[in-house]
Amino acid sequence: VTGPAVLTQAFLRRFGSQAKQPSNDLRIRIVNISSLLALQAMPSWSLYSTGKAARDMLMKAVDADAKALGQDVRTLSWAPGPMLTDMVREVFDTCPDSGVQASFKEMHDKGNLVDLRSSTAKLIDQLR
């Protein structure tokens, strides 16, 4: 959580004032990759859920700060859904909660994991 917060604040200190000058076309868009687990607790995911929830709140706070300063800064917490990533593959093999592990395996077996390319295309559409 600290890394994204420090990086975001450093970026906005450097470029934020330029995003409010009428003669400047700079628009700042900050995307946070979020998760349903930022809102919903799941066994064995406490640290992940806490980090995602904190980053979601960071984006809300950054948005509020930018509005108060009249900056053209927009934030988006994008929760793409469960995708077949290295992290999900690790869940298949090492998640200590058998129910969570079975749930992810079932999503995989039924083809219910979100396609990475499809999610990326939807995100790009949102940013336009």
Secondary structure, DSSP 8 states (H G I E B T S, - for coil): -HHHHHHHHHHHHHHGGGGG-TT----EEEEEE--GGGTS--TT-HHHHHHHHHHHHHHHHHHHHHHHHT--EEEEEE----B--HHHHHHHHH-S-HHHHHHHHHHHHTT-SB-HHHHHHHHHHHH-
